[in-house]
Amino acid sequence: MTADVHFKKLWRTLKYYHQVTQPITVVIIPDFEAYLEFADAVKAYPMSFPVWFILFLYTSDNSTYDHCREPIGNPFNLTFDTQMLVLCNNETILREWYSVKGETVKIFDLAEWRDDKGFIPLTNLSLYERRKDMEGVVLRAVAAKSLFSTIDGNQVATMYGKVLEELMSSLNFTVKIVSQINEHGIQNRQTLIWTGVMGKIVSGRADFAVADMSLTSLRKRYVDFTLPLIVSRINLYIKEPGICGVKWIGYFQTFNSRTWATIIILIATVPLLLFFMKSYRDQSRSAMDLISENFICIWGIFCQQALIGINIKFITIFKLIGILIKLFPLEFPKNLSLRVAYITIFLTAMLIMAHYSAALICFLTVCIRVLPFQTLEEFIDDGTYKLIMLRGTADYESTCFERLKLCQTIAFEIFQSNNVTILIPTNKIYPISTVDQIRLCMLSHVLPLERNQNATSSTNIFSLNLLCQSADILLTFCILFTEQFLFEIYCLSSIRNYVADCSNFAGLGIWIRYHIISLFQAQHEAKLFYVKLMKLMKDESELPRNLEEGFMQVCNEKNVAFMVLSARKKSVEKEIPCKLSSITTERIDNLAMILSKNNPYTGIINYHLQKFLDNGMIMRLRETYSPQLAENKIYKPVYLFNIVPILAILCGGFIISIMIMIIEKIHYRSRKKF
């Protein structure tokens, strides 16, 4: 699509700002008046939006300054990331214009026109290789006092600080730390004002943030993110339970299912092979007797039973095995082929038992803690733990936002295009501040406020007629109207004049619950999850401001769970006073630094960060600044409950043996009588 636009109407092209990525804009300047007109048109125009191609079609005479070859100042409001090509009249050199600090124009010869070959490139450098010098630009920075960004004077330490030092060295810019803030920042839903680090960047009081900021879609609307430096999983941490679980099936977990299947098949098939070998030489015995005898013999070998040996005077290996087989209660075969078969089976059984014993010892000595829940859904259903998150972080913000969004969606879908009348009895005396608060909240949600002319003086009731264009109406009810208010809701079409007596929120609660289950549960299952999660959340005033405070709550208080990035937990591993158990939430977060929205230096910083990632520098810094926790090995005694499976097997064996013995006695006596 092409369009002809006059300089004075250039601002109209901004309607494509979020629809088209870098359109090509060709600007024709026929004379000096057109030059001045274009310079005036782009004073407030975002010059990084399109790719510019400027054609000067006039040549200045001797009495006029040449604005094409030697521009004065920054006439076209250029920035560092502006992509502008300029071709002067009667020139063969195609030049690139941009500005580093916004004060003067930098000119770079990019290509040369030749009649026989067209444009010939004069450089093979990429865009940000040509613009690798920021000429000492000073960026105002705000730093977060969190796990990676600890500050000593004006030097930001640890991994993010080292990355910043490399960027400053490579790009020739400096950072001036103007503020140090604890919280990353969340947005107030009513005022849309950001707090913390985000507030400093969005308000324009800082250009750059040295902090481990989580990348979210909401934040991306207000700031620019660098490439993620750390990708980590969000886990739920609780205090490690003191009791180990009883490994009832631990004796079968040493081998995997395929190994157990192979052993069972081996025990089942070997007796058949021995049967064929014995029946070939001795055909006088019945097949069932041979098979049953072989099976008992093989089973005994695999249970570390063996065969009685006679004087074996063969080779040395048989002498060694002869010493071992003197304990065996069954007769050792005299035939050489059978002896080889039995010895092979015996050695196989010994190897299997050796591997099994070694694996079993390693497995049983590891304490597997019994957790009250294994998944985040089970944590919510359990309901006995309180949830905490870092105050002012993206995790807390997203959880609150999803809960609010659900309330808004349900309210909008229930009350959409319906007139709602809220009747508030005024025969009681309420504090003026409370009534004003209700009025202010209604007005803040852009809801039409009208006086009901039908209200009689005898009932002394005033009504608020609200057109439900806002999705916050249910949330407003839940927050502002407590049990001291009696109000009625009339929805005239979709719910057929349903009336809810909400004196104690009983009617409203049942009604909302009914509609959620019947109409919205399938559609909003994921958002309902966040509503349930928020019920377990501590009050915002009780949430920790830093990692150390959060893990102290987990260790010192009863039934507290801390939802935090595993990378952040590792950064303070040595400061945690107790052992923790983790439950994965299957959520992954990206941590990066941020710049002000549409910052001209975002592209060059990301370009060099990508180079650092490609050459392995970021990986080396991660390994260097990841704390290595040296655990002290404490050998604990084996308690009675640790050997419960062994005792259960032993007792079970005794009981089964006694039962078999009783059955044999009864069977023997019955046969003796008859």
TIPA-352177 format. One record per residue (C-alpha): y negated, z, x negated; residue number from 1. Coordinates in Angstrom, 1 decimal. Layout:
BEGIN
     py     pz     px seq
      Y      Z      X NUM
...
This chain:
BEGIN
     py     pz     px seq
    0.0    0.0    0.0   1
   -3.5   -0.9   -1.3   2
   -6.9   -0.1    0.0   3
  -10.5   -0.8   -0.9   4
  -12.7    2.3   -1.0   5
  -16.4    2.6   -1.8   6
  -17.4    5.3   -4.2   7
  -19.2    7.3   -1.5   8
  -15.9    7.4    0.6   9
  -13.7    8.3   -2.3  10
  -13.1   11.8   -0.9  11
  -11.1   10.3    2.0  12
   -8.3    9.4   -0.3  13
   -7.6   13.2   -0.7  14
   -5.7   13.1    2.6  15
   -2.8   11.6    0.5  16
   -3.0   14.4   -2.0  17
    0.3   16.0   -0.9  18
    1.9   12.7    0.2  19
    1.6   10.4   -2.8  20
    2.4   11.3   -6.4  21
   -0.3   10.0   -8.7  22
   -1.5    6.7   -7.1  23
   -3.1    4.1   -9.3  24
   -6.9    3.9   -8.7  25
   -8.7    0.9  -10.2  26
  -12.4    1.5  -10.6  27
  -14.8   -1.5  -11.1  28
  -18.2   -0.6  -12.5  29
  -20.4   -3.8  -12.5  30
  -23.7   -2.1  -13.6  31
  -25.3    1.1  -14.6  32
  -26.2    2.1  -11.0  33
  -22.5    1.9  -10.1  34
  -21.7    4.0  -13.1  35
  -24.1    6.7  -11.9  36
  -22.8    6.4   -8.4  37
  -19.2    6.9   -9.5  38
  -20.1    9.8  -11.7  39
  -21.7   11.5   -8.7  40
  -18.7   10.8   -6.4  41
  -16.2   12.5   -8.7  42
  -18.1   15.6   -9.5  43
  -15.9   17.6   -7.1  44
  -12.9   15.3   -7.0  45
   -9.6   16.4   -8.5  46
   -9.4   13.9  -11.4  47
   -5.7   14.7  -12.1  48
   -4.6   13.4   -8.7  49
   -4.5    9.6   -9.4  50
   -4.0    7.5  -12.6  51
   -7.3    5.9  -13.3  52
   -8.0    2.4  -14.7  53
  -11.8    2.0  -15.3  54
  -13.2   -1.5  -15.9  55
  -16.8   -1.7  -17.2  56
  -18.1   -5.2  -16.3  57
  -21.5   -4.8  -17.9  58
  -22.7   -4.5  -21.5  59
  -25.6   -2.3  -22.3  60
  -28.6   -3.9  -24.0  61
  -30.2   -2.6  -27.1  62
  -32.5   -0.3  -25.1  63
  -29.7    1.3  -23.0  64
  -27.1    3.8  -24.2  65
  -23.5    2.5  -24.3  66
  -21.8    4.9  -21.8  67
  -18.4    3.1  -22.2  68
  -17.9    3.3  -25.9  69
  -19.8    6.6  -26.5  70
  -19.9    8.6  -23.3  71
  -22.4   11.5  -23.1  72
  -20.8   14.9  -22.2  73
  -18.1   14.6  -19.5  74
  -19.6   12.2  -16.9  75
  -16.4   11.7  -14.9  76
  -15.4   15.4  -14.6  77
  -12.3   14.8  -16.7  78
   -9.7   17.6  -17.5  79
   -6.9   18.0  -20.1  80
   -4.3   16.4  -17.8  81
   -6.4   13.5  -16.5  82
   -4.8   10.1  -17.1  83
   -7.5    7.6  -17.4  84
   -7.5    4.2  -19.1  85
  -10.8    2.5  -19.8  86
  -11.5   -1.1  -20.8  87
  -15.1   -1.9  -21.9  88
  -16.7   -5.3  -21.3  89
  -15.9   -7.9  -24.0  90
  -13.5   -5.4  -25.6  91
   -9.8   -5.9  -26.5  92
   -9.0   -2.2  -27.1  93
   -7.6   -0.2  -24.1  94
   -8.7    3.4  -24.6  95
   -7.5    6.7  -23.1  96
  -10.1    9.2  -21.9  97
   -9.5   12.9  -21.3  98
  -11.3   16.2  -22.0  99
   -9.9   19.4  -23.6 100
  -12.5   22.0  -22.6 101
  -14.3   20.0  -19.9 102
  -17.5   19.6  -22.0 103
  -17.0   16.3  -23.9 104
  -14.7   13.3  -23.6 105
  -11.9   12.7  -26.1 106
  -11.1    9.0  -26.7 107
   -7.8    7.7  -28.0 108
   -7.1    4.0  -28.8 109
   -3.9    3.2  -26.8 110
   -3.4   -0.5  -26.9 111
   -4.9   -3.8  -27.9 112
   -5.1   -7.0  -25.9 113
   -3.9  -10.2  -27.6 114
   -4.1  -13.6  -25.8 115
   -0.6  -14.6  -26.9 116
    1.2  -11.3  -26.4 117
   -0.8   -9.3  -23.9 118
   -1.3   -5.6  -24.6 119
    0.2   -4.4  -27.8 120
    0.7   -0.6  -28.1 121
   -1.1    1.0  -31.0 122
    1.0    4.2  -30.9 123
    4.4    5.3  -29.9 124
    3.5    8.9  -29.2 125
    4.1   10.3  -25.7 126
    1.3   11.7  -23.5 127
    1.5   15.3  -24.6 128
    2.3   14.3  -28.2 129
   -1.1   12.6  -28.3 130
   -2.7   15.7  -26.7 131
   -1.2   18.4  -28.7 132
   -4.4   20.1  -29.8 133
   -6.2   22.4  -27.3 134
   -9.0   23.0  -29.8 135
   -9.0   26.8  -29.6 136
   -9.3   27.1  -25.8 137
   -9.4   30.7  -24.8 138
   -7.2   31.5  -21.8 139
   -7.8   34.8  -19.9 140
   -4.5   36.5  -19.5 141
   -3.1   39.3  -17.4 142
    0.1   41.1  -18.5 143
    2.7   42.9  -16.5 144
    3.9   46.3  -17.7 145
    7.5   45.4  -17.0 146
   10.7   44.9  -18.9 147
    9.8   42.0  -21.1 148
    6.0   42.4  -21.3 149
    5.2   45.6  -23.1 150
    1.7   45.6  -24.6 151
    0.5   47.1  -27.9 152
   -3.3   46.5  -28.1 153
   -3.8   42.8  -27.6 154
   -0.4   41.8  -28.9 155
    2.2   41.2  -26.3 156
    5.6   42.2  -27.7 157
    9.2   41.2  -27.1 158
   10.6   37.8  -26.0 159
    7.7   36.6  -23.8 160
    5.3   37.6  -26.5 161
    7.1   35.6  -29.1 162
    7.3   32.6  -26.9 163
    3.5   32.9  -26.3 164
    2.9   33.2  -30.1 165
    4.8   30.0  -30.7 166
    2.9   28.2  -28.0 167
   -0.5   29.3  -29.4 168
    0.6   28.2  -32.9 169
    1.8   24.8  -31.7 170
   -1.0   24.0  -29.3 171
   -4.0   25.7  -31.0 172
   -5.2   28.0  -28.2 173
   -5.8   31.7  -27.9 174
   -5.2   34.3  -25.2 175
   -7.5   37.1  -24.2 176
   -5.7   39.9  -22.3 177
   -8.2   40.9  -19.6 178
   -5.9   43.2  -17.6 179
   -2.6   45.1  -17.6 180
   -0.9   45.6  -14.3 181
    2.3   47.4  -13.2 182
    3.2   45.3  -10.1 183
    3.9   41.6  -10.0 184
    2.2   41.4   -6.6 185
    2.9   40.6   -3.0 186
    0.9   39.0   -0.2 187
   -0.6   40.9    2.7 188
    0.5   39.0    5.8 189
   -2.7   39.8    7.8 190
   -5.4   39.3    5.1 191
   -3.4   36.8    3.0 192
   -4.7   38.6   -0.1 193
   -2.4   39.0   -3.1 194
   -2.0   42.2   -5.1 195
   -0.9   42.8   -8.7 196
   -0.6   40.0  -11.3 197
   -0.6   37.4   -8.5 198
   -3.8   38.7   -7.2 199
   -5.6   38.3  -10.6 200
   -4.4   34.7  -10.9 201
   -5.0   33.6   -7.3 202
   -8.5   35.2   -7.3 203
   -9.5   33.3  -10.5 204
  -10.0   36.4  -12.6 205
   -7.2   35.2  -15.0 206
   -5.8   31.9  -16.1 207
   -2.4   32.9  -17.5 208
    0.1   35.7  -16.8 209
    2.4   37.0  -19.5 210
    5.1   38.4  -17.2 211
    8.6   37.8  -15.9 212
    7.6   36.4  -12.6 213
   10.2   35.3  -10.1 214
    9.9   31.8   -9.0 215
    9.6   31.6   -5.1 216
    8.4   28.9   -2.8 217
    5.7   31.2   -1.4 218
    4.3   31.9   -4.9 219
    4.5   28.3   -5.8 220
    1.9   27.4   -3.2 221
   -0.7   29.6   -5.0 222
    0.1   29.4   -8.7 223
    1.7   27.0  -11.3 224
    5.0   28.1  -12.9 225
    6.1   27.4  -16.4 226
    9.7   26.4  -17.0 227
   12.1   29.3  -16.4 228
   12.8   31.2  -19.6 229
   15.5   33.4  -18.1 230
   18.0   32.7  -15.3 231
   19.7   35.8  -14.0 232
   21.8   37.1  -11.1 233
   20.6   39.7   -8.7 234
   22.9   42.7   -8.5 235
   23.2   45.9   -6.5 236
   23.6   48.9   -8.8 237
   24.9   52.3   -7.7 238
   26.0   55.4   -9.6 239
   29.5   55.0  -10.9 240
   32.0   57.1   -8.8 241
   33.8   59.8  -10.7 242
   37.3   59.1   -9.4 243
   39.5   56.3  -10.6 244
   41.5   54.3   -8.1 245
   45.3   54.7   -7.8 246
   46.9   51.4   -9.0 247
   49.6   51.1   -6.4 248
   50.4   47.5   -7.4 249
   49.3   48.0  -11.0 250
   52.9   47.5  -12.3 251
   53.0   44.0  -10.8 252
   49.5   43.0  -12.0 253
   50.5   42.8  -15.6 254
   51.9   39.3  -15.1 255
   50.5   36.6  -12.9 256
   52.4   35.2  -10.0 257
   53.8   32.2  -12.0 258
   55.2   34.5  -14.7 259
   56.9   36.7  -12.1 260
   58.3   33.6  -10.3 261
   59.7   32.4  -13.6 262
   61.4   35.8  -14.4 263
   62.9   35.9  -10.9 264
   64.2   32.3  -11.1 265
   65.7   33.2  -14.6 266
   67.5   36.3  -13.3 267
   68.8   34.2  -10.3 268
   70.0   31.2  -12.2 269
   71.5   32.8  -15.4 270
   74.4   34.4  -13.5 271
   75.3   31.0  -12.1 272
   75.4   29.5  -15.5 273
   77.6   32.3  -16.8 274
   79.9   31.8  -13.8 275
   80.4   28.1  -14.8 276
   81.1   29.1  -18.4 277
   83.6   31.8  -17.4 278
   85.3   29.9  -14.6 279
   86.0   27.0  -17.0 280
   88.1   29.3  -19.2 281
   89.4   31.8  -16.6 282
   90.3   30.3  -13.2 283
   92.4   33.2  -12.0 284
   89.4   35.3  -10.7 285
   87.6   34.6   -7.5 286
   84.1   33.1   -7.5 287
   82.4   35.9   -5.7 288
   83.8   38.5   -8.1 289
   82.5   36.5  -11.1 290
   79.1   35.8   -9.6 291
   78.5   39.5   -8.5 292
   79.7   40.7  -11.9 293
   77.4   38.3  -13.8 294
   74.5   39.3  -11.6 295
   75.0   43.0  -12.2 296
   75.4   42.4  -15.9 297
   72.2   40.2  -16.2 298
   70.2   42.6  -14.0 299
   71.4   45.4  -16.3 300
   70.3   43.5  -19.4 301
   66.8   42.9  -18.0 302
   66.6   46.6  -17.1 303
   67.4   47.5  -20.8 304
   71.1   48.1  -20.2 305
   73.5   46.4  -22.6 306
   77.1   45.6  -23.3 307
   79.8   47.6  -25.1 308
   80.6   46.0  -28.4 309
   83.8   45.8  -30.3 310
   84.1   45.5  -34.1 311
   82.2   42.3  -34.7 312
   82.8   40.8  -38.1 313
   80.9   37.6  -37.9 314
   77.6   36.8  -39.4 315
   74.9   39.3  -40.3 316
   72.9   38.9  -37.2 317
   75.9   39.9  -35.1 318
   76.3   43.0  -37.2 319
   72.7   43.9  -36.4 320
   73.2   43.3  -32.7 321
   76.6   45.1  -32.9 322
   74.7   48.3  -33.7 323
   72.6   47.9  -30.6 324
   75.3   47.0  -28.2 325
   77.5   50.1  -28.9 326
   75.5   51.8  -26.1 327
   76.3   49.1  -23.6 328
   78.7   50.2  -20.8 329
   80.0   46.7  -20.0 330
   82.5   44.8  -22.1 331
   81.1   42.4  -24.6 332
   82.8   39.0  -24.3 333
   85.1   37.8  -27.1 334
   84.4   34.1  -26.7 335
   81.8   32.9  -29.2 336
   79.9   30.7  -26.7 337
   79.6   33.5  -24.2 338
   78.5   35.8  -27.0 339
   75.7   33.4  -28.0 340
   74.7   33.2  -24.3 341
   74.6   37.0  -23.9 342
   72.6   37.5  -27.1 343
   70.1   34.8  -26.0 344
   69.7   36.6  -22.7 345
   69.4   39.9  -24.4 346
   66.7   38.8  -26.8 347
   64.8   37.1  -23.9 348
   64.9   40.3  -21.9 349
   63.7   42.3  -24.9 350
   60.7   40.0  -25.5 351
   59.8   40.1  -21.8 352
   60.0   43.8  -21.7 353
   57.9   44.2  -24.9 354
   55.2   42.0  -23.5 355
   55.4   43.8  -20.1 356
   55.1   47.2  -21.7 357
   52.1   46.3  -23.9 358
   50.3   44.7  -21.0 359
   51.1   47.6  -18.7 360
   49.8   50.2  -21.1 361
   46.5   48.3  -21.5 362
   46.2   47.8  -17.8 363
   47.0   51.4  -16.7 364
   44.6   53.0  -19.3 365
   41.6   51.1  -17.8 366
   40.0   53.2  -15.1 367
   39.1   51.1  -12.0 368
   36.5   52.9  -10.0 369
   36.9   53.1   -6.2 370
   33.6   51.7   -4.8 371
   32.6   52.4   -1.2 372
   31.9   48.7   -0.8 373
   32.6   45.5   -2.6 374
   30.0   43.0   -1.2 375
   26.4   43.2    0.1 376
   27.6   42.7    3.6 377
   29.9   45.7    3.3 378
   27.0   47.7    1.8 379
   25.0   47.0    5.0 380
   27.9   47.8    7.3 381
   28.6   51.1    5.4 382
   25.0   52.3    6.0 383
   25.4   55.5    4.0 384
   23.3   54.3    1.0 385
   19.5   54.0    0.8 386
   18.2   50.7   -0.8 387
   15.4   50.5   -3.3 388
   13.7   47.6   -5.0 389
   10.9   47.4   -7.4 390
    7.6   47.7   -5.5 391
    5.5   44.6   -5.5 392
    8.2   42.2   -6.7 393
    9.5   39.0   -5.3 394
   12.8   40.6   -4.2 395
   10.9   43.1   -2.0 396
    8.5   40.5   -0.8 397
   11.2   38.0    0.2 398
   13.2   40.7    2.1 399
   10.2   41.8    4.1 400
    9.1   38.2    4.7 401
   12.5   37.2    6.1 402
   12.5   40.1    8.4 403
    8.9   39.4    9.6 404
    9.8   35.7   10.0 405
   12.7   36.6   12.2 406
   10.5   38.7   14.5 407
    8.0   35.9   14.6 408
   10.6   33.2   15.4 409
   12.2   35.3   18.2 410
    8.8   36.1   19.7 411
    7.7   32.5   19.6 412
   10.9   31.1   21.1 413
   11.0   33.7   23.9 414
    7.3   33.6   24.9 415
    6.4   30.1   23.9 416
    4.0   28.5   26.4 417
    4.1   31.6   28.7 418
    1.3   33.9   29.8 419
    2.1   37.4   29.0 420
    0.3   40.3   30.6 421
    0.3   43.7   28.9 422
   -0.6   46.6   31.3 423
   -1.7   49.8   29.5 424
   -2.4   52.8   31.7 425
   -5.8   54.4   31.0 426
   -5.4   57.5   33.1 427
   -4.4   59.2   29.9 428
   -6.9   60.0   27.2 429
   -6.1   58.1   24.0 430
   -8.0   58.4   20.7 431
  -10.7   55.7   20.5 432
   -9.4   54.8   17.1 433
   -6.0   54.0   18.5 434
   -7.4   51.7   21.2 435
   -9.7   50.0   18.7 436
   -6.7   49.5   16.4 437
   -4.8   47.7   19.2 438
   -7.8   45.5   20.1 439
   -8.4   44.7   16.4 440
   -4.7   43.8   15.9 441
   -4.7   41.5   19.0 442
   -7.9   39.8   17.8 443
   -6.6   39.4   14.2 444
   -3.7   37.4   15.5 445
   -6.0   34.9   17.2 446
   -4.9   35.7   20.7 447
   -7.3   35.1   23.6 448
   -8.5   38.4   25.0 449
   -9.7   38.6   28.6 450
  -10.5   41.3   31.1 451
   -8.2   41.3   34.1 452
  -10.5   41.0   37.1 453
   -7.7   42.0   39.5 454
   -7.4   45.5   38.1 455
   -8.5   48.1   40.6 456
  -10.6   51.1   39.8 457
   -8.1   53.4   41.7 458
   -5.3   52.7   39.2 459
   -7.8   52.6   36.3 460
   -5.7   50.0   34.4 461
   -7.0   47.3   32.2 462
   -4.9   44.3   31.1 463
   -4.8   42.0   28.2 464
   -3.9   38.4   29.1 465
   -2.3   36.9   26.0 466
   -1.3   33.3   25.4 467
    1.6   33.5   23.0 468
    0.5   31.0   20.5 469
    1.0   33.6   17.8 470
    4.5   34.6   16.7 471
    3.6   38.1   15.9 472
    3.5   39.6   19.4 473
    6.9   41.4   19.3 474
    6.1   42.7   15.8 475
    2.8   44.0   17.1 476
    4.5   45.8   20.0 477
    7.0   47.4   17.7 478
    4.4   48.6   15.2 479
    1.4   49.7   17.3 480
    2.8   50.9   20.7 481
    4.6   54.1   20.4 482
    6.3   56.2   23.2 483
    2.8   57.5   24.3 484
    2.1   54.0   25.8 485
    3.6   52.7   29.0 486
    3.3   48.9   29.2 487
    5.0   46.1   31.2 488
    5.7   42.6   30.0 489
    5.6   39.7   32.5 490
    6.9   36.3   31.2 491
    6.4   34.0   34.2 492
    8.8   31.1   33.6 493
   11.5   31.4   31.0 494
   12.6   34.9   31.8 495
   11.8   34.8   35.5 496
    9.3   37.6   35.8 497
   11.5   40.1   33.9 498
    9.9   43.5   33.8 499
   10.7   45.9   31.0 500
    9.8   49.6   31.3 501
    9.2   50.4   27.6 502
    8.1   54.1   27.8 503
   10.4   55.0   25.0 504
   11.2   51.5   23.8 505
   14.5   51.8   25.7 506
   14.0   48.9   28.0 507
   12.3   46.7   25.4 508
   15.0   47.5   22.9 509
   17.9   46.6   25.3 510
   16.1   43.5   26.3 511
   15.4   42.3   22.8 512
   18.9   43.1   21.7 513
   20.4   41.2   24.6 514
   18.3   38.1   23.8 515
   19.0   38.3   20.1 516
   22.8   38.5   20.7 517
   22.9   35.9   23.4 518
   20.4   33.4   22.3 519
   19.5   33.8   18.6 520
   22.3   35.4   16.7 521
   24.0   32.1   15.8 522
   20.7   30.4   14.8 523
   19.3   33.3   12.9 524
   22.3   35.0   11.3 525
   20.9   34.7    7.8 526
   17.6   36.3    8.8 527
   19.3   39.1   10.8 528
   20.9   40.0    7.5 529
   17.5   40.8    6.1 530
   16.6   42.8    9.2 531
   19.7   45.0    8.6 532
   18.8   45.2    5.0 533
   15.3   46.5    5.7 534
   16.7   49.3    7.8 535
   18.3   50.7    4.7 536
   15.2   50.3    2.6 537
   13.2   53.4    1.6 538
    9.6   53.7    2.6 539
    7.3   51.6    0.4 540
    5.7   54.8   -1.0 541
    9.1   55.9   -2.3 542
   10.0   52.7   -4.0 543
    9.9   52.7   -7.8 544
    7.1   51.1   -9.7 545
    9.2   50.4  -12.8 546
   12.8   50.0  -13.9 547
   13.1   53.4  -15.4 548
   12.0   55.1  -12.3 549
   14.4   53.1  -10.2 550
   17.4   53.9  -12.2 551
   16.4   57.6  -12.3 552
   16.5   57.6   -8.5 553
   20.0   56.0   -8.6 554
   21.3   58.7  -11.1 555
   19.5   61.7   -9.7 556
   19.6   61.2   -6.0 557
   22.6   60.9   -3.7 558
   23.7   57.5   -2.3 559
   20.9   55.3   -3.6 560
   21.4   51.6   -4.5 561
   19.0   49.6   -6.7 562
   18.8   45.8   -6.1 563
   17.5   44.3   -9.3 564
   18.0   41.4  -11.7 565
   20.9   42.0  -14.2 566
   18.6   40.8  -17.0 567
   16.1   43.5  -16.1 568
   18.8   46.1  -16.0 569
   20.0   45.1  -19.5 570
   16.5   45.5  -20.9 571
   16.5   49.2  -20.2 572
   20.2   49.8  -20.6 573
   19.7   52.5  -23.2 574
   17.3   54.4  -21.0 575
   19.7   54.8  -18.0 576
   21.0   58.4  -18.0 577
   24.2   57.6  -16.0 578
   26.9   55.0  -15.8 579
   26.5   52.4  -13.1 580
   28.7   50.1  -11.0 581
   27.4   46.7  -10.0 582
   28.0   44.6   -6.9 583
   27.0   40.9   -7.1 584
   24.8   39.5   -4.4 585
   25.4   35.8   -5.2 586
   21.6   35.4   -5.6 587
   20.2   33.8   -8.7 588
   16.6   34.2   -9.8 589
   14.4   32.3  -12.3 590
   11.9   34.2  -14.4 591
    8.9   32.4  -15.8 592
    5.2   32.8  -16.7 593
    2.5   31.6  -14.3 594
   -0.9   29.9  -14.6 595
   -3.6   29.3  -12.0 596
   -3.0   26.6   -9.4 597
   -3.5   23.1  -10.7 598
   -4.2   24.4  -14.2 599
   -4.8   21.4  -16.5 600
   -2.7   23.0  -19.3 601
    0.5   23.6  -17.2 602
    2.0   20.2  -18.2 603
    1.4   20.6  -22.0 604
    2.8   24.2  -21.9 605
    5.9   23.1  -20.0 606
    6.4   20.2  -22.4 607
    6.5   22.5  -25.4 608
    8.6   25.0  -23.6 609
   11.1   22.2  -23.0 610
   11.1   21.5  -26.7 611
   11.8   25.1  -27.5 612
   14.7   25.1  -25.1 613
   16.1   21.9  -26.6 614
   15.9   23.1  -30.2 615
   17.5   26.4  -29.4 616
   14.5   28.7  -30.1 617
   14.5   30.3  -26.6 618
   18.3   31.0  -27.0 619
   17.7   32.7  -30.4 620
   14.9   34.8  -28.9 621
   17.1   35.9  -26.0 622
   19.8   37.0  -28.4 623
   17.3   38.7  -30.7 624
   15.5   40.7  -28.0 625
   18.5   41.5  -25.8 626
   19.3   45.1  -26.4 627
   22.8   45.8  -27.7 628
   24.3   48.9  -26.1 629
   26.7   50.7  -28.4 630
   29.0   52.7  -26.1 631
   30.5   55.9  -27.4 632
   34.2   55.8  -26.8 633
   35.3   58.9  -25.0 634
   39.1   59.4  -24.7 635
   39.7   61.2  -21.4 636
   43.0   63.0  -20.4 637
   45.4   61.5  -17.9 638
   45.3   63.4  -14.7 639
   48.0   63.8  -12.1 640
   46.6   61.2   -9.7 641
   46.7   58.6  -12.5 642
   50.5   58.8  -12.5 643
   50.9   58.9   -8.7 644
   52.6   55.4   -8.6 645
   55.2   56.5  -11.2 646
   55.9   59.6   -9.3 647
   56.1   57.7   -6.0 648
   58.6   55.2   -7.6 649
   60.7   58.1   -9.0 650
   60.7   59.9   -5.7 651
   61.4   56.7   -3.8 652
   64.4   56.0   -6.1 653
   65.8   59.5   -5.5 654
   65.5   59.1   -1.8 655
   67.1   55.7   -1.7 656
   69.9   56.8   -4.0 657
   70.6   59.8   -1.8 658
   70.6   57.6    1.3 659
   73.0   55.1   -0.3 660
   75.2   58.0   -1.4 661
   75.3   59.4    2.1 662
   76.1   56.0    3.6 663
   78.9   55.5    1.0 664
   80.4   58.9    1.8 665
   80.3   58.2    5.5 666
   81.9   54.8    5.0 667
   84.5   56.2    2.7 668
   85.5   58.9    5.1 669
   85.6   56.5    8.0 670
   87.9   54.2    6.0 671
   90.1   57.1    5.0 672
   90.6   58.2    8.6 673
   91.7   54.8    9.7 674
